[in-house]
Amino acid sequence: MAQALPSFNEVKLAWRPSDVTLLARDGTPIQTVRVDRSARRLAWVPLQDVSPALLQAIVLSEDRRFYEHSGVDWSAVAKSAWANVWNTRTRGASTLTMQLAGLLDDDLARPVGGRSVAQKLGQAVTATRLDARWKKSEILEAYLNRVAFRGEVVGIDALSQTLFGKHPGGLDVDESAIAAALLRGPNATPAVVAQRACGVLQLQKLDCKGVTALAQTALLRQGGMPLGEQLAPHFARQVVGEGAMQGSTQATVQRTTLDARLQRFAVNTLRRQLAELSGRNVEDGAIVVLDNASGEVRAWVGSSGSFSDAAQVDNVLARRQPGSTLKPFVYELAFERRLITPASLLDDSPAQLATTNGLYLPQNYDHAFKGWVSARTALGASLNVPAVRVGAMLGPDALVERLNALGLALPETGGFYGHSLALGSADVSLLALTNAYRTLANGGLFSPPVLRGAAATPKRVASAAASWLVTDILADNAARARTFGLDSSLVTKGFAAVKTGTSKDMRDNWCVGFTDRYTVGVWVGNASGEAMHDVSGVSGAAPVWQALVRALHDGAPSKRPVVPAGVVPMAIRFDDQREAARDEVFVAGTEQALWSASTQVRGAQRFGIASPRDGSIFAIDPDMPPAAQRIVLEGEAGTWWMDGKALGQGERLHWAPWPGRHELKLTGRDGALLQVVQFEVRGAEVRTGDSGAKRHRR
């Protein structure tokens, strides 16, 4: 210390609070997170922000001649017995400046057994040098911020907030006396602290009425969150944790991507909606808002807080079934592969789809069927059966591949989910799902969401034209009217594309959508997974989504996206008047004016491979003629491939089977892969060739 006495500014700059303070984009403090468990240290407090009552109590209690001596109170030394002053087990005539010297230099710190005479002398010398170089105000400020008061509490800010629930500038005379008393005995009992505090008050000619009760109450308080708004605890854990994993030096103040006003509005809106739903067995929710261009998180509400019994669970990251919110990606891929168009008629009637676990019978939300409907209506009105039929055209493996490219990180293969994947049977997080919708908003360009740091370079994972078609449908209020009506919570003043979803047994409901600038995702449910009572996506999550979109575009309505290359508009009509004539949009090359249930667009009527179905098992009888046992391959007009070898072209082929597991692929006229199915042939081998039939028993 004698050779390297620090300046006041060096000591102040070296101060490291135990909590990181996160700031919004505009610098507003929004959350604190504790990162150091060794001691509780809060922000450095300037002397002018400390209560005058506290300053007076500290000086009277610890060093009455503080403003008169030069670091060591030689007058006090002269009045004390030499043995008492330099005793290794007593405080003696130790001034505030001498105590600060011990706080700044570990070699001068008071050991458990007390200081040696040499240490006392070193402390006195250092105190004299400190007094010569530092202002009295600097010495007092550094002391109040560095001194340990009780237990893990270090510094006046931590003491004031922990024991009294207020900032240091608000401490009254009784609270100040208790703080001063703790310096003499940090771990003393409440009775002893109260007695010493009374002595400090008497020095000021004040009575001690109430100080005993105050001391008992204050010393029982447990340290909680620091004062101020705590708006984003779950987001803070992610940001601070991410910084720690990257090995960066933890700054005590970090600026984030959050919008303080929006975050505050999101928290309050979610809580109001849950209050509206009281009595329906729903207590939790989550919100995430992403900037479309940058991917930056503008709002992150991981829980409803006091409404929830599991407030620590971050429901932005928890994985749950998304229900119908996966349907847009099913249709986008089908548009991209030219299996269907928005005008294609899909059969909304009872369906039985073979799976490894038996037959899958999808139902609509209202358990009613609409007959032949256009793909626009089927997606807009969120009809289940058509979505499953479109998913079957694609095959679950192709759908898993696309969903993973969108960042949903599904842990299983397509065969695990089967046809129910089109209806949202896979678990996803709200953050990943919202970012997948952001990919639609960006025309099929994907990049991860940004919590901190720079955004990644976007990569194309979906067709811009097909993404625009889906966007156009999700923004079409008339298309969704059959299910949601014309005046639902999905209607906004400006452009917005949106989709709701409800998982099995009403355990979760979702509303995710985007404007020209933002993508908003909302989940409502129970962190425990318990089912809600009569709460759907449009009644649970959608009102929150609508309120957020209105707030985001208050005074600046969202504008429709520009039509990309490869999208062709055309006036269409339906020959049986199933739907009204209208203007429609198509991926270039799939457009046509007249539509009916028998219309084909590049074989769209057969929807990929109609037969055999994925997972089928065929048994060959060696006693039957080979010609009678050929398997019929049916589907869309295209090129058929068996185990990597071309079989031929058309809508129907006959194939002479042989035992084993086989992979059948169908490619369209443009060479795009339409569907892949796998099936098995059991029994005798049957082959046909120029020399005739050959049969082999197995």
Secondary structure, 3 states (H helix, E strand, C coil): CCCCCCCHHHHHHHCCCCEEEEECCCCCEEEEEECCCCCEECCCCCHHHCCHHHHHHHHHHHCCCCCCCCCCCHHHHHHCCHHHHCCCCCCCCCCHHHHHHHHHCHHHCCCCCCCCHHHHHHHHHHHHHHHHHCCHHHHHHHHHHHCEEECCEECHHHHHHHHHCCCHHHCCHHHHHHHHHHHHCCCCCHHHHHHHHHHHHHHCCCCCCCHHHHHHHHHHCCCCCCCCCCCCHHHHHHHHHHHHHCCCCCCCEEECCCCHHHHHHHHHHHHHHHHHCCCCCCCEEEEEEEECCCCEEEEEECCCHHHCCCCCCCCCCCEECCHHHHHHHHHHHHHHCCCCCCCCEEEECCCCEEECCEEECCCCCCCCCCEEEEHHHHHHCCCHHHHHHHHHHHCHHHHHHHHHHCCCCCCCCHHHHHHHHHHCCCCEEHHHHHHHHHHHHCCCEECCCECCCCCCCCEECCCHHHHHHHHHHHCCHHHHHHHHCCCCCCCCCCCCEEEEEECHHHCEEEEEEECCCEEEEEEEECCCCCCCCCCCCCCCCHHHHHHHHHHHCCCCCCCCCCCCCCEEEEEEEECCCCCCCEEEEEECCCCCCEECCCCCCCCHHHCCEEECCCCCEEEECCCCCHHHHCEEEEEEEEEEEECCEEEEEEEEEEECCCCEEEEEEEECCCCCEEEEEEEEEEECEEEEECCEEEEECC
